[in-house]
Amino acid sequence: MQQKSIADREISLSGGVNPSEESLMDQPGVITEIKKFATHDGPGIRSTVFLKGCPLRCAWCANPETQMLYLQLYYIAKRCKQYGECVNICPERAISTYGEHRIDRSKCKCCMKCVQECPHGAFRQVGMRTTVADVMKEIEKDLPFYGKDGGITLSGGEPLFQPEFAVSLLKSCRERKISTVLDTCGFAPSDVVEEIMAYTDLVLLDIKHMDTVQHKQATGVDNHLILRNAEIMARMSRVRISLPLIPGFNDSEFNLSETARFVICMGIDHVDINPFHVLGTDKYICLGLESPYKHIGSIEKHDLSRAKETFEKFGLKATVGRMM
């Protein structure tokens, strides 16, 4: 598989994955960043690899730069000093120094020439094509800091949206005895989930809503596949549930109780409650997108306390935020 093909298309949700030993380290993928010394993405100190691309379109998404698989152009207006060469170098004439909308996104082909030209860093490329070998080089730099509990976490976006890359990367870590964590929404073919569980020590699984219709309205997909995959994950690996608590969406007592019952049925004992926030606001602006946050209310402290108490009533461990 050529790197270009995996970077420039949407990956379909299909098929099992079984990369050969020869191709393992050459497996291509697209990531946004590798976060070093992460302490909330699993136990211990971790290197979190953020993969690009996600099949969901959650209304509250705080990482819109990870939704699309292809590379994107990020424009930070406050860094612009009107240098002007970006206008001349753009082959599509998509950049203007006049008016509010500096970039005509309908013309931009993301050639990234403006990124290379701007001396002030006003333009930035979001996403990079890489290989398992390249990522492993970065991970291995952090080996002295992992200690007994630390390791690698795959996050996103949705790691399972690039199944070949995710499996190859986790398998490479397992061969080096590096602890592996998968941070996932659970929306992927079940055979992919079964294969990746063989190389996963802990799953951080998002359960966004128990009602199928409401789940689809807010994320673009229903939850049947996610709940089915939750059973597979709980049977094959250790699982901890993440609940993004969104006002007016999944914070009702009924949904919290239904979530608790489902978690218990899976044999899972811990739920992390992640309160809604608007920290992704600037990201939408920099990508030329409209922020969705004006349509969502706010979460108050008593809402968090109530959610925590509901889960604890069912005998579950519950934390506000991901406290490992």
C-alpha positions in Angstrom: 0.0 0.0 0.0 1.4 3.4 -0.9 1.4 6.1 1.8 -0.5 8.5 -0.4 -3.5 6.1 -0.7 -4.0 5.8 3.0 -3.6 9.5 3.6 -5.8 10.8 0.8 -8.9 8.7 1.2 -11.5 7.9 3.8 -10.8 4.3 5.1 -13.9 2.1 4.9 -15.0 0.1 7.8 -14.3 -3.3 6.4 -12.5 -6.6 6.8 -10.0 -8.1 9.2 -6.4 -7.1 9.4 -3.4 -9.3 9.5 -0.2 -7.5 8.5 2.8 -9.8 7.8 6.0 -9.5 9.8 7.7 -8.1 6.7 5.3 -5.2 6.3 4.8 -4.5 10.0 7.2 -1.6 10.4 6.5 -0.2 6.9 2.8 0.1 7.6 1.8 3.7 6.7 -0.6 5.9 8.7 -1.6 9.5 9.3 -1.3 11.1 12.8 -1.7 14.6 14.2 0.9 14.3 17.0 2.7 12.2 19.6 2.1 13.7 23.0 4.9 12.9 25.4 4.6 12.4 29.2 0.8 12.0 29.1 -0.6 11.1 32.6 -4.3 10.9 31.9 -4.4 8.5 29.0 -3.8 5.3 30.9 -1.7 4.2 33.9 1.8 5.7 34.4 3.6 8.0 32.1 2.6 7.4 28.5 3.3 8.5 24.9 -0.1 9.2 23.3 -0.3 8.8 19.5 -3.2 10.7 18.0 -4.4 9.1 14.8 -6.2 11.2 12.2 -9.7 10.2 11.0 -12.9 9.3 12.7 -16.2 7.8 11.5 -18.2 9.8 14.1 -19.1 13.5 14.0 -19.9 14.2 17.6 -21.6 17.6 18.1 -19.3 18.5 21.0 -16.0 17.3 19.4 -13.0 19.1 21.0 -10.6 17.8 18.4 -12.1 18.7 14.9 -8.6 18.5 13.4 -8.6 14.7 13.9 -12.0 14.1 12.2 -10.8 14.0 8.6 -8.2 11.5 7.5 -6.5 13.8 5.0 -4.1 16.6 5.8 -5.6 20.0 6.6 -4.5 23.6 6.7 -4.6 25.4 10.1 -4.5 29.2 10.0 -3.7 31.1 13.2 -4.8 34.7 12.5 -3.1 36.4 15.5 0.3 35.2 14.2 -0.1 36.8 10.8 2.1 39.9 10.3 0.9 40.6 6.7 4.2 39.3 5.3 2.3 38.7 2.0 4.4 36.1 0.2 1.7 33.5 1.0 -0.6 35.3 -1.4 2.0 35.1 -4.2 3.1 31.5 -3.6 -0.4 30.0 -3.4 -1.0 28.2 -6.8 -4.8 28.2 -6.3 -4.9 31.9 -5.4 -6.9 30.9 -2.3 -5.2 33.4 0.0 -6.1 37.1 0.3 -4.8 39.8 2.6 -8.2 41.6 2.4 -11.3 41.0 4.4 -12.2 38.6 7.2 -11.8 35.4 5.3 -8.1 35.2 4.5 -8.3 31.7 3.1 -10.8 30.6 0.5 -11.2 27.0 1.7 -13.2 26.1 -1.5 -10.0 26.8 -3.5 -7.4 25.5 -1.2 -5.8 22.2 -2.2 -3.7 21.9 0.9 -0.4 22.0 -1.0 1.1 23.5 2.2 3.3 26.0 0.3 2.0 28.7 2.5 3.2 26.7 5.6 6.7 26.6 4.2 6.7 30.3 3.2 5.3 32.0 6.3 8.1 33.1 8.7 5.7 33.7 11.6 4.0 30.3 11.8 0.5 31.7 10.9 -0.1 28.6 8.7 0.3 25.1 10.0 -0.1 21.6 8.5 -2.5 19.4 10.5 -1.6 15.8 10.1 1.5 14.0 9.0 2.1 10.8 7.0 4.2 8.4 8.9 5.0 4.7 9.3 5.1 2.3 12.3 8.9 2.4 12.2 8.9 6.2 12.5 6.5 6.2 15.4 8.4 3.4 17.2 11.6 5.5 17.0 9.8 8.3 19.0 8.2 5.9 21.4 11.5 4.2 22.2 13.0 7.5 23.2 10.6 7.5 26.1 11.3 4.0 27.3 13.3 5.2 30.3 10.3 7.2 31.6 7.6 4.5 31.4 8.6 2.6 34.5 6.4 -0.3 35.6 3.0 1.1 34.4 3.7 3.5 31.5 3.7 2.8 27.8 1.8 3.9 24.6 -1.8 5.0 24.1 -3.5 5.1 20.7 -6.0 7.9 20.6 -7.5 10.2 17.9 -9.7 10.8 16.1 -10.5 7.1 16.2 -7.5 4.7 16.1 -9.6 1.9 14.6 -10.4 4.1 11.6 -6.8 3.2 10.4 -7.0 -0.5 11.4 -3.8 -1.8 9.6 -1.7 0.9 11.1 -3.2 0.6 14.6 -2.8 -3.2 14.7 0.8 -3.0 13.4 1.8 -0.3 15.9 0.3 -2.1 18.9 1.8 -5.4 17.8 5.2 -3.8 17.6 4.8 -2.4 21.1 3.7 -5.8 22.4 6.8 -7.4 20.9 9.0 -4.9 22.8 7.0 -5.5 26.0 5.6 -1.9 26.0 2.2 -1.5 27.7 -0.6 -0.7 25.3 -3.8 1.3 25.8 -6.5 1.9 23.2 -8.7 5.0 23.6 -11.7 4.4 21.3 -15.3 5.1 20.4 -15.7 1.4 19.6 -17.2 2.0 16.1 -15.3 -0.5 13.9 -15.8 -4.0 12.4 -16.0 -6.6 15.1 -13.3 -8.7 13.5 -10.9 -5.7 13.6 -11.8 -5.3 17.3 -11.1 -8.9 18.1 -7.7 -8.8 16.4 -6.6 -5.6 18.0 -7.6 -6.9 21.5 -4.8 -9.4 21.2 -2.3 -6.6 21.5 -4.2 -4.3 23.9 -3.7 -4.2 27.7 -6.4 -1.7 28.5 -9.3 -0.1 26.6 -10.7 3.3 27.4 -14.1 3.0 25.7 -16.4 5.9 25.1 -20.1 5.2 25.8 -21.9 8.3 24.7 -25.6 7.4 25.0 -27.6 4.2 25.5 -30.5 5.2 23.2 -29.8 4.3 19.5 -31.8 7.2 18.0 -30.3 9.9 20.2 -26.8 8.5 19.7 -27.2 8.8 15.9 -28.6 12.3 16.1 -25.6 13.5 18.0 -22.8 11.5 16.4 -24.0 10.5 12.9 -24.0 6.7 13.7 -26.2 4.5 15.9 -24.7 2.6 18.8 -25.5 -1.0 17.9 -22.0 -1.8 16.7 -20.4 0.0 19.6 -22.3 -1.9 22.3 -21.7 -5.2 20.5 -17.9 -4.4 20.4 -18.0 -3.4 24.1 -18.9 -7.0 24.9 -15.9 -8.3 22.8 -13.6 -5.8 24.4 -14.7 -6.7 28.0 -14.3 -10.4 27.2 -10.8 -10.1 25.8 -9.2 -7.2 27.6 -9.5 -4.9 30.6 -12.0 -2.0 29.9 -12.6 1.3 31.6 -15.6 3.4 30.4 -15.4 7.1 29.5 -18.6 9.1 29.5 -18.5 12.5 27.9 -21.1 14.3 30.0 -23.0 16.6 27.6 -25.8 18.9 28.9 -29.2 18.1 27.4 -27.9 15.0 25.7 -26.8 12.2 28.0 -27.0 13.7 31.5 -30.5 12.5 32.4 -30.9 10.2 35.4 -32.5 7.6 33.1 -29.5 7.5 30.6 -27.0 7.5 33.4 -28.8 4.6 35.1 -29.0 2.7 31.8 -25.3 3.2 31.2 -24.5 1.9 34.7 -26.6 -1.2 34.1 -24.9 -1.9 30.8 -21.4 -1.4 32.3 -22.2 -3.8 35.1 -23.5 -6.4 32.6 -20.1 -6.2 30.8 -18.3 -6.9 34.1 -16.7 -3.5 34.0 -16.2 -1.6 37.3 -15.0 1.9 36.5 -16.5 4.9 34.7 -14.7 8.2 34.0 -17.0 11.1 33.7 -15.5 13.7 31.3 -17.4 17.0 31.5 -18.2 19.0 28.4 -15.9 21.9 27.7 -15.3 24.4 24.9 -11.5 24.2 24.7 -11.7 23.3 21.0 -13.3 26.7 20.1 -10.1 28.1 18.5 -9.5 24.9 16.6 -12.7 25.3 14.7 -11.8 28.9 13.8 -8.3 27.9 12.7 -9.8 25.2 10.4 -12.3 27.6 8.9 -15.2 25.8 10.6 -18.2 27.0 12.5 -18.0 26.2 16.2 -20.8 24.0 17.4 -20.5 25.0 21.0 -23.0 27.9 20.9 -25.8 25.3 20.6 -24.7 23.4 23.7 -25.3 24.5 27.3 -22.9 24.2 30.2 -22.2 21.5 32.8 -22.3 22.6 36.4 -20.6 21.1 39.4 -23.9 19.7 40.8 -24.4 17.9 37.5 -21.1 16.1 37.8 -21.7 15.2 41.4 -25.1 13.8 40.5 -23.7 11.7 37.7 -20.9 10.4 40.0 -23.4 9.5 42.7 -25.6 7.7 40.2 -22.8 5.4 39.1 -21.7 4.9 42.7 -25.2 3.8 43.7 -24.8 0.9 41.3 -21.6 -0.1 43.0 -19.3 1.3 40.3 -16.1 3.3 40.8 -16.6 6.7 39.3 -14.1 9.6 38.8 -14.6 13.1 37.3 -12.0 13.4 34.7 -9.7 10.5 33.9 -7.8 9.8 37.1 -5.5 6.8 36.8 
